[in-house]
Amino acid sequence: MAKLGAAAGVVGGPLGMAALAQTQAQTQSRPQNRPQRQPVRQVRFDGWGGVVSQAFEDYAFAPFERETGVEVVSGTFGGSDEFLARVIANRPGEYNVAHLSGVFDYARFHDQGLTSALDESNIPNLALTIPQLAAPLRAVTGGSLSAIPYDYGTTGIAFNPRRVSAEHVARAGSRILIDPQFRHRIGGWDEWRTRIWYAAAAAGQNPNAITDMDAVWAMIRRHRDLTVKYWSSGAELMNLLAQEELFVTDAWSGRIAALRNAGVEMGFHQPADGVAWQECIFVLRGSPMRECEKLLNFMLEPEVAIMVAEAQYYPPSLDPTKVDLPASIRSLPGFVADGDLSGYRFFDPAYWNGHERDWAPMFSRVQKGW
């Protein structure tokens, strides 16, 4: 990354005074009804907290501030629903950039009129990303982008190899989550989309085109009755697995990589009917676009994106056919060596957002014992 020089100091000596006089004359000669845009010195970024936000702060925001002088104020949220409510309740411009999960979040924010239009000429590093990740975002916003794809991962099956054999998990696939021999040692993410996806898969249905919701709800109840605990955060997931309270659970690929890096023996299997996802860096309507675009391009610098990926344990959106990625990235769970993601299954944003009003409250009732 090129270093940006900074010149600062007081005006002194004859040449300094002459330059000051010339600047004042030019300023006075400008039309008073044509305000000059003042560069913004601060951008707000909101993310998921924990190791993910720390990775951004250490390897992206701090060097960006040193390079540009633009401060990145980092905030966190517990979930996209919470963050969306905050944004809607505040004036445009209060929130600028956010780390959103899934194309369905991108679509939800667009439906609320919160998208911006990035000038891609200011983000040349976008050309280094996997095209399949940007394509579904463009489809939502009519060809333009309000975000850059930044990382991807999978929600697969994590298992304790001392308690559950890899061969058994491979044979059972998603149905391992309803295996009665692991009663009260099974977990699951406390999130309606994931629960419905895996229930539909276990029931032999296409999660993006469910034909029998009664069977899906029955499968969710079956899983609920075998579950010792639903987990609600990556930190809780890792703790439950490390303490052997869970033998098997659906899990985020990056958190399993983090456990392994910490010395915890942990298995991970991506079933054919499992789900993959991507995360994007989203710029909200009303934000200072030049500074935000500069930040996005900086975050896609291969050196920066690789360091962030190594710290948060999710593969970057960088195309491995265009960027030489190190072994530390290629060994991450879920990494696709040829950049072709066609073998992964993603949430259909229109389908899932269209059912949220009915399915989310229904899952909450079923979860509580209905």
C-alpha positions as CSV (number, residue, x, y, z in Angstrom):
1,M,0.0,0.0,0.0
2,A,1.3,3.4,-0.9
3,K,2.0,5.7,2.0
4,L,0.3,9.1,1.8
5,G,2.5,12.0,2.7
6,A,1.2,14.7,5.0
7,A,2.5,18.3,5.1
8,A,1.6,20.3,8.1
9,G,3.0,23.3,10.0
10,V,2.8,27.1,10.4
11,V,3.1,29.6,7.5
12,G,6.5,31.4,8.0
13,G,9.0,33.5,6.0
14,P,8.4,35.7,2.9
15,L,7.3,32.8,0.7
16,G,4.9,31.5,3.3
17,M,3.3,35.0,3.6
18,A,3.0,35.4,-0.1
19,A,1.3,32.0,-0.4
20,L,-1.1,33.0,2.3
21,A,-1.9,36.3,0.6
22,Q,-2.5,34.5,-2.7
23,T,-4.8,31.9,-1.0
24,Q,-6.8,34.6,0.7
25,A,-7.3,36.5,-2.6
26,Q,-8.4,33.3,-4.4
27,T,-10.9,32.6,-1.6
28,Q,-12.3,36.1,-1.7
29,S,-12.7,35.9,-5.5
30,R,-14.8,32.7,-5.4
31,P,-18.6,33.1,-5.9
32,Q,-20.1,33.1,-2.4
33,N,-23.1,31.0,-3.5
34,R,-20.9,28.0,-4.5
35,P,-20.0,26.3,-1.2
36,Q,-16.9,24.1,-1.4
37,R,-17.2,20.6,-0.2
38,Q,-15.2,20.0,3.0
39,P,-13.6,16.6,3.3
40,V,-15.2,14.4,5.9
41,R,-12.8,13.3,8.6
42,Q,-14.9,10.6,10.2
43,V,-16.9,7.5,9.0
44,R,-19.0,5.3,11.3
45,F,-18.7,1.5,10.8
46,D,-21.0,-1.0,12.5
47,G,-20.3,-4.7,12.8
48,W,-20.9,-7.9,14.7
49,G,-18.4,-7.3,17.5
50,G,-16.0,-9.9,18.9
51,V,-13.1,-11.2,16.9
52,V,-14.7,-10.1,13.7
53,S,-14.9,-6.4,14.6
54,Q,-11.4,-6.6,16.3
55,A,-10.0,-7.9,13.0
56,F,-11.4,-4.9,11.1
57,E,-10.1,-2.5,13.7
58,D,-6.6,-3.9,13.9
59,Y,-5.9,-4.6,10.2
60,A,-8.2,-2.3,8.3
61,F,-9.4,0.7,10.2
62,A,-6.2,1.6,12.1
63,P,-4.0,1.6,9.0
64,F,-6.7,3.4,7.0
65,E,-6.7,6.2,9.5
66,R,-2.9,6.5,9.4
67,E,-3.0,6.5,5.5
68,T,-5.9,9.0,5.0
69,G,-6.5,10.9,8.3
70,V,-10.1,9.7,8.1
71,E,-11.2,8.3,11.5
72,V,-13.3,5.2,11.5
73,V,-15.7,5.1,14.5
74,S,-16.5,1.5,15.2
75,G,-19.9,0.4,16.6
76,T,-21.5,-3.0,17.1
77,F,-24.9,-4.7,16.9
78,G,-26.3,-8.0,18.0
79,G,-28.2,-8.7,14.8
80,S,-29.3,-7.2,11.6
81,D,-32.9,-6.7,12.8
82,E,-31.6,-4.6,15.7
83,F,-29.3,-2.6,13.4
84,L,-32.0,-2.0,10.8
85,A,-34.4,-0.7,13.5
86,R,-31.6,1.7,14.7
87,V,-31.0,3.0,11.2
88,I,-34.7,3.6,10.5
89,A,-35.1,5.5,13.8
90,N,-32.3,7.9,13.0
91,R,-31.6,10.6,10.4
92,P,-29.9,9.7,7.2
93,G,-26.1,10.0,7.6
94,E,-26.1,9.0,11.3
95,Y,-24.9,5.5,10.3
96,N,-22.6,5.1,7.3
97,V,-21.1,1.6,6.7
98,A,-22.2,-1.8,8.0
99,H,-21.0,-5.4,7.9
100,L,-24.2,-7.1,6.8
101,S,-24.8,-10.9,6.5
102,G,-26.4,-12.5,3.5
103,V,-28.0,-11.1,0.4
104,F,-31.4,-11.1,2.2
105,D,-30.1,-8.3,4.5
106,Y,-28.9,-6.4,1.5
107,A,-32.4,-6.8,0.0
108,R,-34.1,-5.8,3.3
109,F,-32.2,-2.6,3.5
110,H,-32.9,-1.8,-0.1
111,D,-36.6,-2.4,0.4
112,Q,-36.4,0.2,3.2
113,G,-34.9,2.8,0.8
114,L,-31.5,2.7,2.6
115,T,-29.3,1.8,-0.4
116,S,-26.7,4.1,-1.9
117,A,-25.1,4.0,-5.4
118,L,-21.4,3.3,-5.3
119,D,-19.1,4.9,-7.9
120,E,-17.2,1.7,-8.8
121,S,-14.4,3.7,-10.5
122,N,-13.4,4.7,-7.0
123,I,-13.2,1.1,-5.9
124,P,-10.8,-0.5,-8.5
125,N,-10.0,-3.4,-6.1
126,L,-13.6,-4.6,-6.6
127,A,-12.3,-6.2,-9.8
128,L,-10.3,-8.6,-7.7
129,T,-13.4,-10.2,-6.1
130,I,-15.3,-13.3,-7.1
131,P,-17.9,-12.2,-9.6
132,Q,-20.5,-14.6,-8.3
133,L,-20.6,-12.8,-5.0
134,A,-21.4,-9.4,-6.5
135,A,-23.9,-10.7,-9.0
136,P,-26.8,-11.3,-6.5
137,L,-26.3,-7.9,-5.0
138,R,-26.5,-6.2,-8.4
139,A,-29.7,-8.2,-9.1
140,V,-31.3,-6.6,-6.1
141,T,-30.3,-3.0,-6.9
142,G,-30.8,-3.0,-10.7
143,G,-27.1,-3.5,-11.7
144,S,-25.6,-0.9,-9.3
145,L,-24.0,-1.7,-6.0
146,S,-24.6,-0.3,-2.5
147,A,-22.0,-2.7,-1.0
148,I,-18.9,-4.7,-1.8
149,P,-18.8,-8.5,-1.1
150,Y,-16.2,-9.0,1.6
151,D,-16.1,-12.6,2.9
152,Y,-18.1,-15.8,2.7
153,G,-18.5,-19.0,4.7
154,T,-20.8,-21.9,5.4
155,T,-23.1,-23.0,8.2
156,G,-22.2,-26.7,8.3
157,I,-22.1,-29.4,10.9
158,A,-19.6,-29.2,13.7
159,F,-18.9,-32.3,15.8
160,N,-16.7,-33.5,18.6
161,P,-14.6,-36.2,17.0
162,R,-14.1,-37.9,20.3
163,R,-17.8,-38.4,20.7
164,V,-19.1,-38.6,17.1
165,S,-17.2,-40.3,14.2
166,A,-16.6,-38.3,11.0
167,E,-18.0,-41.3,9.0
168,H,-21.3,-41.2,10.9
169,V,-21.6,-37.4,10.3
170,A,-20.9,-37.9,6.6
171,R,-23.5,-40.6,6.3
172,A,-26.2,-38.8,8.2
173,G,-25.6,-35.3,6.8
174,S,-28.1,-32.8,8.0
175,R,-30.2,-35.5,9.8
176,I,-27.4,-35.8,12.4
177,L,-29.2,-32.9,14.1
178,I,-32.2,-35.1,14.8
179,D,-30.2,-38.3,15.8
180,P,-31.7,-39.5,19.1
181,Q,-28.5,-41.1,20.3
182,F,-27.1,-37.6,20.9
183,R,-30.1,-36.4,22.8
184,H,-29.3,-33.4,25.0
185,R,-25.9,-33.1,23.3
186,I,-27.3,-31.4,20.2
187,G,-27.2,-27.7,19.6
188,G,-28.4,-25.2,17.0
189,W,-28.3,-21.5,16.2
190,D,-31.2,-19.6,17.6
191,E,-32.2,-18.1,14.3
192,W,-35.4,-18.8,12.3
193,R,-33.9,-19.0,8.8
194,T,-31.2,-21.5,9.8
195,R,-33.6,-23.7,11.8
196,I,-36.1,-23.8,8.9
197,W,-33.4,-24.4,6.3
198,Y,-32.0,-27.4,8.2
199,A,-35.4,-28.7,9.1
200,A,-36.5,-28.6,5.4
201,A,-33.2,-30.4,4.4
202,A,-33.8,-33.1,7.1
203,A,-37.3,-33.5,5.7
204,G,-36.0,-34.0,2.2
205,Q,-37.2,-30.7,0.8
206,N,-35.6,-27.9,-1.1
207,P,-35.1,-25.1,1.5
208,N,-35.5,-22.5,-1.2
209,A,-38.8,-24.0,-2.4
210,I,-40.5,-25.7,0.6
211,T,-43.7,-27.6,-0.3
212,D,-44.8,-28.9,3.1
213,M,-44.3,-26.5,6.0
214,D,-46.2,-28.8,8.4
215,A,-43.4,-31.3,8.0
216,V,-40.8,-28.6,8.5
217,W,-42.4,-27.4,11.8
218,A,-42.6,-31.0,12.9
219,M,-38.9,-31.4,12.2
220,I,-38.0,-28.2,14.1
221,R,-40.0,-29.6,17.1
222,R,-38.1,-32.9,16.8
223,H,-34.8,-31.0,16.9
224,R,-35.9,-28.8,19.7
225,D,-36.7,-31.8,21.9
226,L,-33.2,-33.2,21.3
227,T,-31.4,-30.0,21.9
228,V,-29.6,-29.1,25.1
229,K,-29.3,-25.5,24.1
230,Y,-29.8,-23.1,21.3
231,W,-26.8,-20.8,20.9
232,S,-27.1,-17.1,20.0
233,S,-23.5,-15.9,19.3
234,G,-20.3,-17.2,17.9
235,A,-18.6,-16.9,21.4
236,E,-21.4,-19.0,23.0
237,L,-21.1,-21.6,20.2
238,M,-17.3,-21.9,20.7
239,N,-17.7,-22.2,24.5
240,L,-20.4,-24.9,24.3
241,L,-18.3,-27.0,22.0
242,A,-15.0,-26.5,23.9
243,Q,-16.7,-27.4,27.2
244,E,-18.2,-30.5,25.5
245,E,-21.7,-29.5,26.4
246,L,-22.4,-30.0,22.7
247,F,-21.4,-33.0,20.7
248,V,-22.9,-31.9,17.4
249,T,-24.5,-28.7,16.1
250,D,-24.9,-26.6,13.0
251,A,-22.1,-24.0,13.2
252,W,-20.3,-21.2,11.4
253,S,-17.2,-22.4,9.5
254,G,-15.0,-19.5,10.8
255,R,-15.8,-20.2,14.4
256,I,-14.7,-23.8,14.0
257,A,-11.5,-22.7,12.4
258,A,-11.0,-20.4,15.5
259,L,-11.5,-23.3,17.8
260,R,-9.0,-25.4,16.0
261,N,-6.5,-22.5,16.0
262,A,-7.0,-22.4,19.8
263,G,-6.0,-26.1,20.0
264,V,-9.5,-27.6,20.4
265,E,-10.0,-30.7,18.3
266,M,-13.1,-30.2,16.3
267,G,-14.7,-31.8,13.2
268,F,-16.6,-29.9,10.5
269,H,-18.7,-31.3,7.7
270,Q,-20.4,-29.4,5.0
271,P,-23.5,-31.5,3.9
272,A,-24.7,-31.2,0.3
273,D,-27.9,-29.7,1.6
274,G,-26.2,-27.3,4.0
275,V,-26.2,-23.5,3.5
276,A,-23.5,-21.0,2.5
277,W,-23.6,-17.3,2.9
278,Q,-21.7,-14.2,2.1
279,E,-21.1,-10.9,4.0
280,C,-20.9,-7.5,2.5
281,I,-19.7,-4.1,3.5
282,F,-22.8,-1.9,3.0
283,V,-22.9,1.9,2.5
284,L,-26.1,3.5,3.7
285,R,-27.9,6.3,2.0
286,G,-26.8,9.8,3.1
287,S,-23.2,8.7,3.9
288,P,-20.1,10.6,2.7
289,M,-19.6,8.6,-0.4
290,R,-16.0,9.6,-1.3
291,E,-14.7,8.7,2.1
292,C,-16.8,5.5,2.2
293,E,-15.6,4.4,-1.2
294,K,-12.0,5.1,-0.2
295,L,-12.5,2.9,2.9
296,L,-14.1,0.1,0.8
297,N,-11.3,0.1,-1.7
298,F,-8.7,0.1,1.1
299,M,-10.4,-2.9,2.7
300,L,-10.2,-4.8,-0.5
301,E,-6.5,-4.3,-0.8
302,P,-5.2,-7.9,-0.9
303,E,-2.8,-7.3,1.9
304,V,-5.5,-5.9,4.1
305,A,-8.2,-8.4,3.1
306,I,-5.9,-11.3,3.8
307,M,-4.9,-10.0,7.3
308,V,-8.6,-9.5,8.2
309,A,-9.5,-13.0,6.9
310,E,-6.7,-14.6,8.9
311,A,-8.0,-12.9,12.0
312,Q,-11.7,-13.6,11.6
313,Y,-11.2,-17.1,10.0
314,Y,-13.5,-16.5,7.0
315,P,-12.2,-16.6,3.4
316,P,-12.1,-13.2,1.8
317,S,-14.1,-12.3,-1.3
318,L,-10.9,-12.1,-3.3
319,D,-10.8,-14.3,-6.4
320,P,-8.1,-17.0,-5.9
321,T,-7.6,-17.0,-9.7
322,K,-6.7,-13.3,-9.6
323,V,-4.9,-13.0,-6.2
324,D,-2.3,-15.3,-4.8
325,L,-3.8,-16.3,-1.5
326,P,-1.6,-17.9,1.2
327,A,-2.0,-21.3,2.8
328,S,-3.5,-19.7,5.9
329,I,-6.5,-18.7,3.7
330,R,-6.7,-21.8,1.6
331,S,-6.9,-24.0,4.6
332,L,-9.9,-22.2,6.1
333,P,-13.2,-24.3,6.2
334,G,-15.4,-23.4,3.3
335,F,-12.7,-22.0,1.1
336,V,-13.2,-22.6,-2.6
337,A,-9.9,-23.0,-4.3
338,D,-11.0,-22.2,-7.9
339,G,-13.3,-19.3,-6.9
340,D,-16.4,-21.2,-8.3
341,L,-19.2,-21.0,-5.8
342,S,-21.8,-22.8,-7.9
343,G,-21.6,-25.9,-5.7
344,Y,-22.8,-23.9,-2.7
345,R,-26.4,-23.3,-1.8
346,F,-27.4,-19.8,-0.7
347,F,-30.6,-18.3,0.7
348,D,-32.9,-17.0,-2.0
349,P,-33.4,-13.4,-0.7
350,A,-36.8,-12.8,-2.3
351,Y,-38.1,-16.2,-1.1
352,W,-37.0,-15.8,2.5
353,N,-37.8,-12.2,3.0
354,G,-41.2,-12.9,1.5
355,H,-41.9,-15.4,4.2
356,E,-40.3,-13.6,7.2
357,R,-43.6,-12.1,8.5
358,D,-45.1,-15.6,8.9
359,W,-42.2,-17.8,9.6
360,A,-40.2,-15.8,12.1
361,P,-43.0,-15.4,14.7
362,M,-44.0,-19.0,14.1
363,F,-40.5,-20.2,14.9
364,S,-40.5,-18.2,18.1
365,R,-43.7,-19.9,19.2
366,V,-42.4,-23.4,18.3
367,Q,-39.0,-22.7,20.0
368,K,-40.9,-21.9,23.3
369,G,-42.8,-25.2,23.2
370,W,-45.8,-24.6,21.0
